[in-house]
């Protein structure tokens, strides 16, 4: 079990009979349930109160997804984006990562789960059948952790079969947890990538509370590998601190021992970055954090980042260690400029479409 205890669960009366709603009520730990007619009223009420991020993680709202389940990654200006799409089945996250940008999203005051997956099937058809000539990479970890609550929701059991009929899409489930018990039992037909965000244990213990340890994440990845899933890894954010080189090199070595490099579909790299308002929130909530010790400056996208020479040097070392252990793996940057690509790799995709095409070729190569 995920082990999260909820003070209260609000249930939109329109979704009380859905499978996921019943599953949550059967499996979750909670003190109180309230059935409501208008989820917008509850959200508005919570927004008007003093924003308590901790309390928001103790409250669940089960409701309908009224907009489109699938949206394109917004990217960031002046930086390359791979044209990723994300499946929005939840907003907010029960995990407690000190650097999480969701802490600044005051318009989402409750951990919200969308349970009307019949609409998701409709939205997938609209996107994928109308553009059958194009290949789509779709993730679920944009506004939450993909698997943190899977043991009480069984989202994976409901979502994975939906991708079986499409030849032009791949679903990536990204997590910082070991909560993957259902995945080895499911038929995935090479349409699903299971991926893990990795950091040294020092960072996990101090900055990624309520997540699984590095060993537990790699144990889970190994279980999925044995069942034929391709594996992705994300070193994002990479954090600069005195022993970062030794620690990250050790993580990469452990990763390559546990997971056959031939089964790693991609590895992403991204330095710590955040919108300026996040800093004061983090210092208040996590007074012992050390993520701000490096040289961080405002950059062209409005985010605070390490100085470019520092980022480039960190990336070069990460790429060297990865290639030493996994020579043929596909490595990419998340939200970096073309000149950083060029300084690290000696080349750069020309534009977002060029980067998207690299992913399409990678998928064709690894699944041939």
DAWOCOR-V588426 format. One record per backbone hydrogen bond with DSSP energy under -0.5 kcal/mol. CO is the residue of the C=O (numbers start at 1). NH is the residue of the N-H. E is the energy in kcal/mol with one decimal. If there is no record, write none. Layout:
BEGIN
co=[CO	CO]
nh=[NH	NH]
e=[E	E]
END
This chain:
BEGIN
co=[4	4	6	7	8	9	10	10	11	12	13	15	18	19	20	21	22	23	24	28	29	32	34	36	38	38	39	40	41	42	43	44	45	46	50	51	52	53	54	55	56	56	58	58	59	60	61	61	62	63	64	69	69	71	76	80	80	84	85	86	86	87	89	91	96	96	97	100	101	102	104	105	110	111	112	113	113	115	116	116	117	118	119	120	121	122	123	124	125	125	127	129	131	136	136	137	138	139	143	147	149	149	150	154	155	155	156	159	159	160	161	163	168	170	171	171	172	172	173	174	175	176	178	180	180	182	182	183	186	188	191	192	193	193	194	195	196	200	200	201	202	203	203	204	207	208	209	213	214	215	216	217	218	219	220	221	222	223	224	224	225	230	231	231	232	233	234	234	235	237	238	239	241	243	244	245	246	247	248	249	250	251	252	253	254	255	260	261	263	263	266	267	268	269	270	270	272	274	275	276	277	278	279	280	281	282	286	290	294	295	297	299	302	303	304	305	307	307	308	309	310	311	312	313	314	315	316	317	318	319	320	321	322	326	329	330	332	333	336	337	338	339	340	341	341	341	342	351	352	353	354	355	356	357	358	359	360	361	362	363	365]
nh=[6	29	31	32	60	34	12	62	36	15	16	18	22	23	24	25	26	27	28	30	6	9	11	13	41	42	43	44	45	46	47	48	49	49	52	53	56	57	57	58	59	111	7	8	111	10	63	113	12	115	66	71	88	86	79	335	336	73	139	71	88	89	114	112	98	209	100	103	104	105	106	108	112	61	91	63	115	117	119	120	121	122	123	124	125	126	127	128	129	130	131	132	134	138	170	85	172	87	92	150	152	153	154	158	158	159	160	162	163	163	164	166	136	138	173	193	140	174	195	146	197	212	180	183	184	185	186	186	188	191	171	230	173	195	232	175	234	203	204	205	206	207	208	208	98	211	96	217	218	219	220	221	222	223	224	225	226	227	227	229	228	194	265	266	196	268	198	236	270	239	272	241	244	247	248	249	250	251	252	253	254	255	256	257	258	259	263	264	231	265	233	332	235	334	237	238	306	304	278	279	281	282	283	284	285	286	289	293	296	307	305	302	276	299	274	297	310	311	312	313	314	315	316	317	318	319	320	321	322	323	324	325	326	329	331	267	269	335	80	341	342	343	344	345	346	347	346	355	356	357	358	359	360	361	362	363	364	365	366	367	368]
e=[-0.5	-0.7	-1.4	-0.6	-2.4	-2.5	-0.5	-2.8	-2.5	-2.4	-1.0	-1.5	-2.1	-2.3	-2.4	-2.2	-1.6	-2.1	-2.9	-0.6	-2.7	-2.3	-2.6	-2.7	-0.8	-1.2	-2.4	-2.5	-2.3	-2.3	-2.2	-1.6	-0.7	-0.6	-0.8	-0.8	-1.9	-1.2	-0.7	-1.5	-0.9	-1.4	-2.1	-1.3	-1.4	-3.4	-0.6	-3.0	-2.8	-2.2	-0.9	-0.5	-3.4	-3.2	-1.5	-0.7	-0.5	-3.1	-2.8	-2.5	-0.7	-1.4	-2.6	-2.1	-0.5	-1.6	-1.7	-1.4	-2.0	-1.7	-1.7	-1.8	-0.8	-2.1	-2.1	-2.3	-0.5	-1.9	-1.5	-0.7	-1.8	-1.4	-2.6	-2.6	-1.9	-2.1	-1.9	-3.1	-1.8	-0.7	-0.5	-0.7	-2.0	-0.6	-2.0	-2.3	-3.1	-3.8	-1.5	-1.7	-1.5	-1.7	-2.4	-1.2	-0.6	-3.0	-2.0	-1.1	-0.6	-1.5	-1.2	-1.3	-2.6	-3.0	-0.5	-3.1	-1.0	-0.7	-3.0	-2.2	-1.9	-2.3	-2.2	-1.0	-0.8	-1.2	-0.6	-1.6	-0.6	-2.1	-2.8	-0.8	-2.9	-0.5	-1.9	-1.9	-2.2	-0.7	-2.4	-2.8	-1.5	-3.3	-0.8	-1.3	-2.8	-1.2	-2.4	-2.3	-2.5	-2.7	-2.1	-2.3	-2.3	-2.0	-2.0	-2.4	-2.0	-0.7	-0.7	-2.1	-1.9	-2.0	-2.3	-0.7	-2.1	-2.2	-2.2	-1.3	-2.1	-0.5	-1.8	-0.6	-2.4	-2.2	-2.9	-2.2	-1.7	-1.9	-2.3	-2.0	-2.4	-2.6	-2.2	-1.4	-2.0	-2.4	-2.8	-1.4	-2.9	-0.8	-2.0	-2.1	-2.8	-2.4	-0.6	-2.4	-0.6	-3.3	-2.3	-1.3	-1.0	-2.7	-2.4	-1.6	-2.5	-3.5	-2.3	-1.3	-1.0	-1.3	-2.5	-2.4	-0.6	-2.3	-1.2	-3.3	-0.6	-2.3	-2.8	-2.0	-2.3	-2.9	-2.6	-1.8	-2.4	-3.0	-2.2	-2.4	-2.5	-2.8	-1.7	-1.3	-3.5	-1.5	-0.6	-2.3	-2.1	-0.7	-2.6	-1.9	-2.5	-2.2	-1.9	-3.2	-0.6	-0.6	-1.5	-1.8	-2.5	-2.4	-1.3	-1.4	-1.9	-2.3	-2.1	-2.5	-2.1	-2.3	-2.5	-1.6	-0.8]
END
